[in-house]
Amino acid sequence: MDSSNTTTTDLPLEELVALAGKELRRVGYSGGSVTHYHTTWRRLIAFAQDNDLGDRYSEELAERFVDVSRPFVRERLGRGHKAQRYAMFAVKVLGDFSRDGRIEPFRTDLLKYALPAAMKKSLRDYERYCKDRRHLVRKSVIAHVRMVARFLLFLDSRNVRSLQELRPADVTAFVVSRQHLRAKTVAGIVSCLRQFLRYLAMRGIVPEDLGVALPSVRVSKDAAIPAVWDPETVVKLLAAVDRSSPRGKRDYAILLLAARLGLRTGDICMLRLDDLDWDAATIEIVQSKTWAPLRLPISEEVGEALIDYLRFGRPSSEHREVFLKLRPPFVPFGDDANLYEVMVRWRRAAGIDLRAQRQQGLRSLRHTLATQLLREETPIHVISEILGHASSATTMIYAKADTEALRGAALDTEEARHVE
């Protein structure tokens, strides 16, 4: 569907849903997914009719429908059931289609979409370039490839079948289509797209670097306040872990590495048995994000949790990664895993209800540790070393999470010189 020629913002719901269903099939959604989306959209239409909310899609209609659906799903299927998330996502997809006239495949299906052969080859070549020439870590490569895939799908929706046909107007239109996202997200998209366009010019696929057509998106480095937990809530979370089971032993060790040592999720996933120096009671790794070495002490609490898992919870395996999945063939987590299910499982067991989405990931425990250290007036350069930050300016962002920490984190002249 060419979104530049098709207007869907004022279609009756019945027509909008019919067109959206065709678009789902066009971009490669499975038959089961199409049926699920269509079922949710039919419920949305019935809800609009029953409540005299008109026959056009609107944000008000979507919000009211989701609010009414949430208790129904929780009562019938249980709190947090995936059907609840799918229903919300289905409504969002319809809203995106109403606004943009197109639907993108879900991110796990992006690379399966049938792009023109030349575009697909350029995408694969760029993936190799990111690995071999830019030396990006696997997680970053995946993120870049997915973003470029979305850009190529956008071009396809505008009937641009070859990158040689690419024009500045196509580039700016893609960025404009992302204007509903957060500024930080748009800035990341622009940065990634600029790299891809520079690559196309370097390879001679396009005659000039079209990245100059991209706008600059200014985002303050300390604009966002990191998500943190109350110390008591962290205690409650850890206490809820069932440490009598292999799953509990593994997850407890994972949670402690994030909450007590502040390890990033990727570093936890990639942690190897060889990184544990039991004689020196330290963990020594090369950080997956910065490639900088990091050496952290293994406290008694962390050490006991790791030993308990390694002796009584970890399956027998030739893999050297510390943490393995629980089902055969007992493989390690991928380095792009987010371990979100670990947090969700034990947060629910503890009865902890977090309303902010950004508080729900494993990273929030790392943020909480940084904030707690600031409250204890730990010197900034020490916190930077613990978290593996390249600059103390990054660490200072955490002070925004607590005004008392901000007042207590001031550096004296000598210490500031030491940090620099």
Summary of the structure (lengths in Angstrom):
residues: 420
radius of gyration: 24.4
end to end distance: 54.1
largest distance: 71.2
contacts: 1208
relative contact order: 0.07
helix: 60%
strand: 4%
